[in-house]
Amino acid sequence: MTTTEILDRLIGVAVDSEKFYERAARDVGRVDLEEFFNQRSTRWKNNADELQAQRRRIGDPQREEGTWGGVMDRTAMDISVIMSKGDSGVVEWAREDAQAAAAEYEKALAEKLSPELRTVIQRQLADVHAAVANLEQVLRVYGGPRS
């Protein structure tokens, strides 16, 4: 995979996750969860911007955009909320999204990357892992997701 392809894939992941967390903030009832999801959305926006800057640095600018799969995932989350999975369902969905994002970052790290880009991806991956841990802690408070 080329550096451009890696960046495109991770930018798509970051944009999808930014929009996902934005939507999640609107779907939850608890204020602390809304704040958490808004903060995560902002972090994903910053990640996308940083990856886009890396793309420009290698001389290949492209506008940020998400994926069709991301649109489908956000729609499915809304349906989940409507079908009464509530806050715990949104949190579980967010945890699954973060784990999928982490897997994409790990795939990218398996590729040949410049030291600068590798550092950026490793830092962003560490942040994603921290988010997964936070979401798992929230789920423990709920006793797990309602199905």
N, C-alpha and C positions, 0 to 999 in steps of 0.2 A: 504494500500500500504506500502511496506517495505521501509526503508531508501534507500536501494540499488536501488529499482525500481524508487523512486522519483529522486534520483541522475541521474540514467540512462536517465530518461525522460528529465530532465533539461539539462543534458550534450548534448543530441540530439538536443534540442531546441537551445542551445548556438552554437553548431557546425554548424547547419543549418543556423542560422542567421549570423554567421561569414562569411560563404561562400556566402550567399545572398548579404550581404553588399559589399563583395569583388567584386562580379559580378556587383552590382549596380554602383560601382565606375567606372567600365569600360564602362557602358552603358549610363552614363549621359554626356552631353556636357559642362556643366558649371564647371569650375575649383573649385569653392567653394563647389559645391555638391560632386564632386569627393573627395575632401579633407574630407568632412563630412562623406561620406560613408566609406572611408578608416579608419578614426578614429573610427567609429562605429564597423567596422570589427575587429580592434585591441581590442576594449573593449570586444566584444563577445568572442574573442580568450582568453583574460584574464579571463573572466567569466567561460569559459569551463575549463581552467586550474585550476582555484580555486575550481570548483566543483569536478574535477578529484582528486585534493588533498584531498578534504573531503572524497571522496570514498576510497582513499588509507588509510586515517586516520582510517576508520572503518575496515580496513584490507581486502578490496575487490577490488583490482586494476583491471581495464579494460581499453582498449585503447579507445580513443575518436573516435566517429563516428557519422555522421549525420543520417538522416532518408531518406527513399525513397520519402516520401512526400516533403521533403526539396529539393531534386533533381527536382521533378516535378514542384515545385513552382518556382525555379530559371529558368527552361526552359520556363514556362509560362510567366515569367517576360521578358525574351528575346523576345518572340513572341510579347508581348505587345509593346515593344520598336520598333520592326520591323514594327508593324502595326500602327506606327505614334502616339503613346501616348506620346512619347518623355520624357523629363525630368520630367514633372509633373506626368506622368503615373508611372515612376519609384519611385518617391517620395510617391505617393499614395500607391503603392504596398508595399513600405518599412513601411509606417505607419500601414498598415493592418498587416504586419508581426510582427511589434513591439507590436501591440495590442494583437495578438494571443499569442505571447511570454509572455506578461504580464498575460494573462489569465492562462497560464500554471504555472507561478510562484505563482499566487494567489491560484490555486488548491493545489499546494505543501504546501503553508502556512496553509491550512486547515487541514493538516495531523499532526500527532504527530511527532515532530522533536526535536533533541537536541537543547539546547539554542545556541550553536555555529553555527550549520547549519542554524537555523532560522535567526540568525543575518546576515549570508552570503546571504541567499535568499532575505531577506528584503532589504538589501543594493543593491543587483543586480536589484531587482524589482524597486526600486526608480530610478535607472539609466535608466531602460527601460521606465518608465513613463516620465522622462526628455526627452528622445529621441522622444517619441510620441509627446510631446509638441513642440519640435523643428521642427519636420516634419510637424505638423499642421500649424506652423508659416510660413514655406516655402510654403505650399499649399495656404495659404492666399495671399501670394505675387503673385502666379500664378493665383489666382482667382479660385482655385479648379482644380481637374484633368480634362484633356481632355478625352472625351470618344468617 
